[in-house]
Amino acid sequence: MKIVFMGTPQFAIPSLHRILESKHTVAAVVTAPDKERGRGKQVSSAPVKEFALKNNLEVLSPLTLKDEKFVRYLKELDPDLFVVVAFRILPKEVYTIPKKGTFNLHGSLLPKYRGAAPIQWAIINGEKETGVTTFFLEDKVDTGNIILQEKIAINDEDDFGSLHDKMMMIGADVVLRTIELIDAGNVFQTKQDDALASTAPKITKEVCQINWNKSAEEIHNLVRGLSPHPAAFFIYEGKNYKIFKTKVIDNCELQIENLMNYQCSISHSQVPVKFYQTQKEIYVETSKGILQILELQPEGRKRMTAEEFLRGYSFKTELR
């Protein structure tokens, strides 16, 4: 089949690579336009664009997906199928072009976690299982008929980074299997049950800020779901502190009376929150359970372990 692939970040590259290794033809790759990044405003390209150019593929980077020239050119390519992995929302005049339709790879077991951040929210909500789904595009985002699904366990040690990478590789296999089914005319479609749907909205700064009034388990899952980026954070003396790794501690494991105890008031709490520090360890007594901070990053500094942090810092005053 003649395929047009659409994707932008690293997550999409293994899927494109698997298609290139198959019997099918990639007629073009559609990705995001180049952007100026950083203080130096250096122009950088999307990971998918860099990969496509290295493999001598034609790259299309329209500013708007409704651009008439862009839409006309896609029609002139006469594609059999569009494959979408981690890309923008396609207008109907685009996704209806291919003879055999357009399908998308989504990072959840639809209809659960429809939206922009399914991997993050599955971890934040404490799920033990997630997966990937391929589905045909329809007008409403993430609502089309399901083609294939593959379940993936969320291990206790998984964070966003590790789960993202597992799903990226498993997703590539599911993409190729989906293409083969469509090519063979052997697709069994399953309609999504909207009653079982849940959302996975974009991760905002408000989501990332830690509320110490929540339980240790909830905060631990927030940290996991946002690590290594954008990272959960709190504010101390006007500066941001990102947290990358934590551990929920059983009360029996922590001999509180042997530790230095700092009572710290929280801006959104009427009850002071207790921080406990040794020369090497940091603990927080939450509304339910104790959380150990293992890795963090003070604003303007590198990521470090709690032991490295405590060689030059401590939390002794108001914590926000």
C-alpha positions as CSV (number, residue, x, y, z in Angstrom):
1,M,0.0,0.0,0.0
2,K,1.0,3.6,-0.5
3,I,1.1,5.3,3.0
4,V,1.4,8.8,4.2
5,F,2.8,8.9,7.7
6,M,1.9,11.7,10.2
7,G,3.8,12.2,13.4
8,T,6.1,14.6,15.3
9,P,7.9,13.4,18.5
10,Q,10.3,10.5,19.2
11,F,7.4,8.3,20.1
12,A,6.4,8.1,16.4
13,I,9.8,7.1,15.0
14,P,9.7,3.3,15.7
15,S,6.3,3.1,14.0
16,L,7.6,4.9,10.9
17,H,10.7,2.7,11.0
18,R,8.6,-0.5,11.0
19,I,6.7,0.7,8.0
20,L,9.9,1.4,6.1
21,E,11.1,-2.1,6.8
22,S,7.8,-3.6,5.5
23,K,6.6,-4.2,1.9
24,H,4.6,-1.0,2.0
25,T,5.6,2.4,0.5
26,V,5.9,5.7,2.5
27,A,4.9,8.3,-0.1
28,A,5.4,11.2,2.3
29,V,5.8,12.2,6.0
30,V,3.8,15.0,7.5
31,T,5.2,16.6,10.6
32,A,5.4,19.8,12.5
33,P,7.2,22.9,11.1
34,D,10.6,23.8,12.4
35,K,10.6,25.9,15.6
36,E,12.9,28.4,17.3
37,R,13.9,27.0,20.7
38,G,15.9,28.2,23.7
39,R,17.4,31.6,24.5
40,G,19.5,31.5,21.4
41,K,16.4,30.9,19.3
42,Q,18.1,28.2,17.3
43,V,15.9,26.6,14.7
44,S,15.3,22.9,15.4
45,S,13.3,20.2,13.6
46,A,10.9,17.7,14.9
47,P,12.5,14.2,15.6
48,V,10.3,12.6,12.9
49,K,11.5,15.1,10.3
50,E,15.1,14.4,11.1
51,F,14.5,10.7,10.8
52,A,12.6,11.1,7.6
53,L,15.2,13.2,5.9
54,K,17.9,10.7,6.9
55,N,15.9,8.0,5.1
56,N,15.3,10.2,2.0
57,L,11.6,10.5,2.6
58,E,9.6,13.5,1.4
59,V,8.6,15.8,4.3
60,L,5.6,18.0,4.4
61,S,5.4,20.6,7.2
62,P,2.3,22.8,6.7
63,L,1.6,25.6,9.1
64,T,-2.1,24.7,8.9
65,L,-3.6,21.4,8.0
66,K,-6.4,23.1,6.1
67,D,-4.0,24.7,3.6
68,E,-5.4,24.3,0.2
69,K,-2.1,23.5,-1.5
70,F,-1.3,20.9,1.2
71,V,-4.7,19.2,0.9
72,R,-4.5,19.2,-2.9
73,Y,-1.0,17.7,-2.9
74,L,-2.1,14.9,-0.5
75,K,-4.9,14.0,-3.0
76,E,-2.4,14.0,-5.9
77,L,-0.3,11.4,-4.0
78,D,-3.3,9.1,-4.3
79,P,-2.6,7.4,-1.0
80,D,-4.2,4.1,0.2
81,L,-3.8,4.9,3.9
82,F,-2.9,7.6,6.4
83,V,-1.1,6.5,9.6
84,V,-1.1,8.9,12.5
85,V,1.1,8.6,15.5
86,A,1.4,11.5,18.0
87,F,0.3,14.3,15.7
88,R,-2.2,17.1,15.6
89,I,-5.9,16.8,15.2
90,L,-6.7,16.2,11.5
91,P,-9.6,18.1,9.8
92,K,-12.1,16.0,8.0
93,E,-11.0,17.2,4.6
94,V,-7.6,15.5,5.3
95,Y,-8.4,12.3,7.1
96,T,-11.0,11.3,4.5
97,I,-8.6,11.5,1.6
98,P,-7.1,7.9,1.6
99,K,-9.1,5.1,-0.1
100,K,-8.7,2.8,3.0
101,G,-9.1,5.5,5.6
102,T,-6.9,7.0,8.3
103,F,-6.0,5.3,11.6
104,N,-4.3,6.6,14.7
105,L,-2.2,5.0,17.4
106,H,-3.3,6.1,20.9
107,G,-1.5,5.5,24.2
108,S,-4.3,4.0,26.2
109,L,-6.9,1.3,26.1
110,L,-9.7,3.4,24.6
111,P,-12.2,4.5,25.5
112,K,-10.2,5.1,28.7
113,Y,-8.0,8.2,28.7
114,R,-9.1,10.0,25.6
115,G,-7.0,13.1,25.2
116,A,-3.5,14.6,25.0
117,A,-1.7,12.9,27.9
118,P,-3.0,9.3,28.3
119,I,0.3,7.8,29.5
120,Q,0.8,10.4,32.3
121,W,-2.7,10.2,33.6
122,A,-2.7,6.4,33.8
123,I,0.2,6.6,36.2
124,I,-1.0,9.6,38.1
125,N,-4.3,7.8,38.7
126,G,-2.5,4.7,40.0
127,E,-3.5,2.3,37.2
128,K,-1.8,-1.1,37.1
129,E,-2.5,-1.6,33.4
130,T,-2.7,0.5,30.3
131,G,-2.1,-0.2,26.6
132,V,-2.1,1.1,23.0
133,T,-5.0,1.3,20.6
134,T,-5.3,1.7,16.9
135,F,-8.6,3.2,15.7
136,F,-10.1,4.8,12.6
137,L,-10.4,8.6,12.8
138,E,-13.8,10.2,13.1
139,D,-15.0,13.8,13.8
140,K,-14.7,13.6,17.6
141,V,-11.2,13.2,18.9
142,D,-10.3,9.6,20.0
143,T,-13.8,8.2,19.4
144,G,-13.4,6.2,16.3
145,N,-13.9,2.4,15.9
146,I,-11.1,0.3,17.5
147,I,-9.0,-1.9,15.2
148,L,-6.4,-3.4,17.6
149,Q,-5.4,-3.1,21.3
150,E,-2.4,-4.4,23.2
151,K,-2.4,-4.4,27.0
152,I,0.7,-3.2,28.9
153,A,1.4,-3.7,32.7
154,I,2.3,-0.6,34.7
155,N,5.0,-1.8,37.1
156,D,5.6,-0.2,40.5
157,E,8.9,1.3,39.3
158,D,7.6,2.7,36.1
159,D,7.5,6.4,35.5
160,F,6.4,8.4,32.5
161,G,9.7,8.0,30.8
162,S,10.0,4.2,31.1
163,L,6.3,3.5,30.3
164,H,6.5,5.9,27.3
165,D,9.4,3.9,25.9
166,K,7.7,0.6,26.3
167,M,4.6,1.8,24.7
168,M,6.5,3.4,21.9
169,M,8.0,0.0,20.9
170,I,4.9,-2.1,21.4
171,G,2.9,0.6,19.6
172,A,5.1,0.2,16.5
173,D,4.3,-3.5,16.3
174,V,0.6,-2.8,16.7
175,V,0.8,-0.1,13.9
176,L,2.3,-2.6,11.5
177,R,-0.2,-5.3,12.4
178,T,-3.0,-2.9,11.8
179,I,-1.6,-2.0,8.4
180,E,-1.4,-5.6,7.4
181,L,-5.0,-6.2,8.5
182,I,-6.2,-3.2,6.4
183,D,-4.2,-4.3,3.4
184,A,-5.7,-7.8,3.6
185,G,-9.2,-6.4,4.0
186,N,-9.5,-8.4,7.3
187,V,-10.3,-5.6,9.8
188,F,-12.9,-6.3,12.5
189,Q,-13.9,-2.9,14.0
190,T,-15.2,-2.5,17.5
191,K,-17.3,0.5,18.4
192,Q,-16.2,2.4,21.5
193,D,-18.6,2.5,24.5
194,D,-18.8,6.2,25.5
195,A,-20.2,5.2,28.9
196,L,-16.7,3.8,29.8
197,A,-14.8,6.8,28.5
198,S,-12.5,8.9,30.6
199,T,-10.3,11.9,29.8
200,A,-6.6,12.6,29.7
201,P,-6.3,16.4,29.4
202,K,-3.1,18.3,28.6
203,I,-0.6,18.5,31.5
204,T,-0.6,22.0,32.9
205,K,1.6,23.8,35.5
206,E,-1.3,23.6,37.9
207,V,-1.3,19.8,37.6
208,C,2.4,19.6,38.2
209,Q,2.4,21.5,41.5
210,I,2.4,19.2,44.5
211,N,-0.4,19.5,47.0
212,W,1.1,18.1,50.2
213,N,-2.4,17.6,51.7
214,K,-2.9,14.6,49.5
215,S,-1.8,11.1,50.5
216,A,1.8,9.8,50.1
217,E,0.5,7.4,47.4
218,E,-1.2,10.1,45.4
219,I,1.9,12.3,45.5
220,H,4.1,9.4,44.6
221,N,2.0,8.6,41.6
222,L,2.0,12.3,40.5
223,V,5.8,12.3,40.6
224,R,6.0,9.0,38.6
225,G,3.5,10.3,36.1
226,L,5.5,13.5,35.4
227,S,9.0,12.2,35.6
228,P,11.4,13.0,33.9
229,H,9.4,15.8,32.3
230,P,7.7,18.1,32.9
231,A,8.2,17.0,36.5
232,A,6.2,17.6,39.7
233,F,7.3,20.5,41.7
234,F,6.8,22.6,44.8
235,I,7.9,26.2,45.7
236,Y,10.3,26.9,48.6
237,E,11.5,30.5,49.3
238,G,10.3,31.7,45.9
239,K,12.1,29.0,43.9
240,N,10.8,25.9,42.2
241,Y,12.0,22.4,43.3
242,K,11.3,19.6,40.9
243,I,10.9,16.1,42.2
244,F,11.8,13.1,40.0
245,K,11.7,10.1,42.3
246,T,10.0,9.3,45.6
247,K,9.1,6.3,47.8
248,V,6.1,5.6,50.0
249,I,7.3,4.7,53.5
250,D,5.5,2.5,55.9
251,N,5.3,4.2,59.2
252,C,7.0,1.3,60.9
253,E,10.0,1.8,58.7
254,L,10.6,5.4,59.9
255,Q,11.8,6.1,63.4
256,I,10.6,9.7,63.5
257,E,11.9,10.5,67.0
258,N,15.4,9.9,65.7
259,L,15.1,12.6,63.0
260,M,15.4,16.3,62.9
261,N,11.8,17.7,62.7
262,Y,10.9,20.9,60.9
263,Q,7.3,22.1,61.0
264,C,6.5,23.8,57.7
265,S,3.3,25.6,56.9
266,I,1.8,25.0,53.4
267,S,0.1,27.9,51.5
268,H,-2.9,25.7,50.7
269,S,-3.1,24.0,54.1
270,Q,-4.5,25.0,57.5
271,V,-2.5,22.2,59.1
272,P,1.3,22.4,59.2
273,V,3.1,19.7,57.2
274,K,6.1,18.0,58.8
275,F,9.4,17.6,57.0
276,Y,11.9,15.2,58.5
277,Q,15.6,15.3,57.6
278,T,18.7,13.3,58.3
279,Q,22.1,14.0,56.8
280,K,21.1,11.9,53.8
281,E,17.4,11.6,53.7
282,I,14.2,13.7,53.3
283,Y,10.8,12.6,54.4
284,V,7.4,14.3,54.3
285,E,4.5,13.4,56.6
286,T,1.4,13.7,54.3
287,S,-2.3,13.5,55.1
288,K,-1.9,9.8,54.8
289,G,1.4,8.1,55.0
290,I,5.0,9.3,54.7
291,L,6.8,10.1,51.5
292,Q,10.6,9.9,51.0
293,I,12.1,12.3,48.4
294,L,14.8,10.4,46.6
295,E,15.7,12.7,43.7
296,L,15.1,16.4,43.2
297,Q,16.3,19.5,41.3
298,P,16.5,23.0,42.9
299,E,15.8,25.8,40.5
300,G,18.9,26.6,38.5
301,R,20.8,23.5,39.6
302,K,21.2,20.0,38.3
303,R,19.1,17.0,39.2
304,M,20.5,15.3,42.3
305,T,19.9,12.7,45.0
306,A,18.5,13.7,48.4
307,E,21.9,13.0,49.9
308,E,23.6,15.4,47.4
309,F,21.0,18.0,48.1
310,L,21.4,17.9,51.8
311,R,25.1,18.6,51.6
312,G,24.3,22.2,50.9
313,Y,20.6,22.7,51.4
314,S,17.7,22.0,53.9
315,F,14.0,22.8,54.3
316,K,13.6,24.8,57.5
317,T,11.2,27.7,56.7
318,E,7.9,28.1,55.0
319,L,7.3,25.7,52.2
320,R,4.8,26.5,49.4
